[in-house]
Amino acid sequence: MKRVKENTKFVLPFRADNYRMLVMAVLTFILIFRLWYGVNHISLDKETDLVEKAQKVERAKKGDDFFYYFAYASDLSQERLREGSSSEALTLGVASLSGYRFDYTSFSKVWKGGVADIVPTGAKSDKVWGVLYRVPKGDLDKLDKQKGINKPDPRYRKFKTIVDLSVSDDVDGYDTTKQYEVVTYCITDNKRGDETVKPSQQYRKCILKGSRQSGLPRSYTKYLSDIKDNGSTYRRKSVGTACD
């Protein structure tokens, strides 16, 4: 007896149109989920940033735990300051110190060139521009260490003075709003030369970058840029990307 060959053709339980609709529904769901997740993820990041900023402001209100620091050199860069000395420093704004002038007056083996200094002139018309920071007192030792003032024969010395916190009223004009007693640093008398000691390319670039980022007066930034480097391409790796 001959066996009849059975028809084994597979039959879809749904029509092809129904499958296309199902696939489209799944893809639509995935797209909506990804959009929802992305929006909420970004919102959480923003909320975290706001909380961190609020916490810093609250800590800054505790005046006894902070001191004011006037930066005029490599610490003009917030990145440099936070990487090197104080991750909790708060920027208060642009400030100026009257009766001093900016110059590179001492050669540093670490930087392979001249390092920044504020030289007293006694003339009120002379100004050094910089950034006013509010720094936790616990970071003062780290700042001192960065400047090397605790070494047997230090290059820098720490002192207190008065600076004017300023606000810009046009592209290059500033009005004084308030005075602050600050901590800052200058080259010691026995390390200070009478002539400009040209800085390395990296150190000069670090100061110019900080000046532009901080919004110092354009005329002052031009004054800084007019001081040429010594041609040294040595790169101090410990400063990270702050001086790139």
C-alpha positions as CSV (number, residue, x, y, z in Angstrom):
1,M,0.0,0.0,0.0
2,K,1.3,3.4,-0.9
3,R,1.7,6.0,1.9
4,V,0.2,9.4,1.2
5,K,2.8,12.1,1.7
6,E,1.5,14.5,4.4
7,N,1.6,18.3,3.7
8,T,3.9,19.8,6.4
9,K,3.7,23.4,5.2
10,F,3.9,25.8,8.2
11,V,0.9,28.1,8.5
12,L,1.3,31.4,10.4
13,P,-1.2,31.8,13.2
14,F,-1.6,35.5,12.2
15,R,-1.6,37.3,9.0
16,A,1.7,39.1,7.9
17,D,0.0,42.5,8.4
18,N,-0.6,41.6,12.1
19,Y,3.1,40.8,12.6
20,R,4.2,44.1,11.1
21,M,1.8,45.9,13.4
22,L,3.2,44.0,16.4
23,V,6.8,44.8,15.4
24,M,6.0,48.5,15.0
25,A,4.3,48.5,18.4
26,V,7.4,47.0,20.1
27,L,9.8,49.4,18.3
28,T,7.5,52.4,19.3
29,F,7.6,51.2,23.0
30,I,11.4,50.9,22.9
31,L,11.7,54.4,21.5
32,I,9.3,56.0,24.0
33,F,11.2,54.2,26.9
34,R,14.6,55.5,25.7
35,L,13.3,59.0,25.4
36,W,11.7,58.8,28.9
37,Y,14.9,57.4,30.4
38,G,17.1,60.0,28.8
39,V,15.0,62.9,30.0
40,N,14.8,61.6,33.5
41,H,18.5,60.7,33.6
42,I,19.5,64.3,32.5
43,S,17.1,65.7,35.1
44,L,18.7,63.7,37.8
45,D,22.2,64.9,36.8
46,K,21.0,68.5,36.9
47,E,19.4,68.0,40.3
48,T,22.6,66.4,41.6
49,D,24.6,69.4,40.3
50,L,22.2,71.9,42.0
51,V,22.4,70.0,45.3
52,E,26.2,70.0,45.2
53,K,26.2,73.8,44.5
54,A,23.8,74.5,47.3
55,Q,25.9,72.5,49.7
56,K,29.0,74.5,48.7
57,V,27.1,77.8,49.3
58,E,25.9,76.6,52.7
59,R,29.5,75.7,53.6
60,A,30.7,79.0,52.4
61,K,28.3,80.8,54.8
62,K,30.2,79.5,57.7
63,G,32.7,82.4,57.6
64,D,34.9,81.1,60.5
65,D,35.8,78.0,58.4
66,F,37.0,80.0,55.4
67,F,39.6,82.5,54.3
68,Y,39.8,84.7,51.3
69,Y,42.6,84.0,48.7
70,F,43.7,86.4,46.0
71,A,45.2,84.6,43.0
72,Y,47.0,86.3,40.3
73,A,49.2,83.6,38.6
74,S,48.6,80.0,37.8
75,D,45.7,79.8,40.3
76,L,43.7,82.2,38.1
77,S,42.6,78.9,36.5
78,Q,40.0,77.4,38.7
79,E,40.9,74.0,37.4
80,R,44.5,74.5,38.5
81,L,43.5,75.6,42.0
82,R,41.1,72.8,42.5
83,E,43.5,70.1,41.2
84,G,46.4,71.5,43.2
85,S,45.1,72.9,46.5
86,S,41.4,73.2,47.1
87,S,38.6,71.3,45.4
88,E,36.1,73.2,47.6
89,A,37.2,76.8,46.6
90,L,34.4,79.1,45.6
91,T,35.0,81.9,43.1
92,L,33.7,85.2,44.3
93,G,34.8,87.3,41.3
94,V,37.4,89.5,39.7
95,A,39.5,91.6,42.1
96,S,42.3,94.1,42.0
97,L,45.3,94.9,44.3
98,S,46.4,98.5,44.2
99,G,50.0,99.7,44.7
100,Y,51.6,96.6,43.0
101,R,52.6,95.5,39.6
102,F,52.8,92.0,38.0
103,D,56.1,90.6,36.8
104,Y,58.2,87.5,36.5
105,T,61.0,88.1,38.9
106,S,62.5,84.7,39.9
107,F,63.7,81.6,38.0
108,S,62.1,78.3,39.0
109,K,63.8,75.0,38.2
110,V,60.4,73.3,38.6
111,W,58.8,75.4,35.9
112,K,62.0,75.9,33.8
113,G,61.5,79.7,33.7
114,G,60.4,82.8,35.5
115,V,57.5,82.6,38.0
116,A,54.9,85.3,38.8
117,D,55.3,87.9,41.4
118,I,53.6,91.1,42.7
119,V,56.1,93.8,43.2
120,P,55.1,96.8,45.5
121,T,55.3,100.2,43.8
122,G,53.3,102.4,46.2
123,A,51.4,104.0,43.3
124,K,47.6,103.7,43.6
125,S,47.4,103.8,39.8
126,D,49.3,100.5,39.6
127,K,47.1,97.4,39.8
128,V,47.4,93.7,39.8
129,W,44.3,91.9,38.7
130,G,43.3,88.5,39.8
131,V,40.5,86.3,41.2
132,L,39.1,86.3,44.7
133,Y,38.4,82.9,46.1
134,R,36.7,81.7,49.3
135,V,38.7,78.7,50.5
136,P,38.2,76.3,53.4
137,K,40.8,76.9,56.2
138,G,41.6,73.2,56.0
139,D,43.1,73.8,52.6
140,L,45.5,76.5,53.7
141,D,48.3,74.0,54.4
142,K,48.0,72.5,50.9
143,L,48.1,76.0,49.4
144,D,51.2,76.8,51.5
145,K,52.8,73.6,50.4
146,Q,52.2,74.3,46.7
147,K,53.9,77.7,47.2
148,G,56.8,76.0,49.1
149,I,56.7,78.6,51.9
150,N,57.6,76.0,54.6
151,K,60.9,75.0,52.9
152,P,64.2,76.1,54.6
153,D,64.8,78.7,51.9
154,P,61.4,79.5,50.4
155,R,60.8,81.3,47.2
156,Y,57.4,82.7,48.2
157,R,56.2,84.3,51.4
158,K,52.6,84.6,52.5
159,F,51.1,87.9,53.6
160,K,47.7,89.6,54.1
161,T,46.5,92.6,52.2
162,I,43.3,94.3,51.0
163,V,41.8,93.8,47.5
164,D,38.8,95.4,45.8
165,L,36.2,93.0,44.5
166,S,34.9,94.4,41.2
167,V,32.1,94.0,38.8
168,S,32.2,94.8,35.1
169,D,30.1,97.6,33.8
170,D,31.1,97.3,30.2
171,V,33.5,95.3,28.0
172,D,36.6,96.6,29.9
173,G,35.4,98.7,32.8
174,Y,35.1,97.7,36.4
175,D,33.5,99.3,39.5
176,T,34.6,98.4,43.0
177,T,31.9,96.9,45.0
178,K,33.5,95.7,48.3
179,Q,36.9,95.3,49.9
180,Y,38.2,92.1,51.4
181,E,41.2,91.2,53.5
182,V,42.9,88.3,51.7
183,V,45.8,85.9,51.9
184,T,48.2,86.0,48.9
185,Y,51.8,85.2,48.1
186,C,54.8,87.1,46.6
187,I,58.5,86.3,45.9
188,T,60.8,86.8,48.9
189,D,63.2,89.7,48.6
190,N,66.3,87.5,48.4
191,K,64.8,85.6,45.5
192,R,63.5,88.6,43.5
193,G,65.5,90.0,40.6
194,D,65.5,93.5,39.2
195,E,64.6,92.4,35.7
196,T,61.9,90.3,34.1
197,V,62.8,86.6,34.0
198,K,60.9,85.2,31.0
199,P,58.6,82.3,31.9
200,S,58.3,78.9,30.1
201,Q,55.7,78.4,27.5
202,Q,53.5,76.2,29.7
203,Y,53.6,78.5,32.7
204,R,52.8,81.6,30.6
205,K,50.0,79.8,28.9
206,C,48.6,78.7,32.2
207,I,48.4,82.4,33.4
208,L,46.9,83.6,30.1
209,K,44.3,80.9,30.0
210,G,43.3,81.7,33.6
211,S,43.1,85.4,32.8
212,R,40.8,84.9,29.9
213,Q,38.6,82.3,31.6
214,S,38.2,84.5,34.7
215,G,37.2,87.6,32.7
216,L,40.1,89.9,33.7
217,P,40.2,93.3,31.9
218,R,41.2,92.9,28.3
219,S,43.8,95.5,28.6
220,Y,45.4,93.6,31.5
221,T,45.3,90.3,29.6
222,K,47.0,92.0,26.7
223,Y,49.7,93.3,29.1
224,L,50.2,89.7,30.3
225,S,50.4,88.4,26.7
226,D,53.0,91.0,25.7
227,I,55.4,89.4,28.1
228,K,57.2,86.8,25.9
229,D,58.2,83.3,27.0
230,N,61.8,82.0,27.1
231,G,61.2,79.3,24.4
232,S,61.2,76.4,26.8
233,T,58.8,73.7,25.8
234,Y,59.2,71.7,29.0
235,R,55.9,70.4,30.3
236,R,55.2,69.9,34.0
237,K,52.9,66.9,34.0
238,S,51.8,67.3,37.6
239,V,49.6,70.3,36.7
240,G,47.3,68.1,34.6
241,T,45.4,69.8,31.8
242,A,45.0,73.1,33.6
243,C,47.8,74.7,31.6
244,D,47.0,73.2,28.2
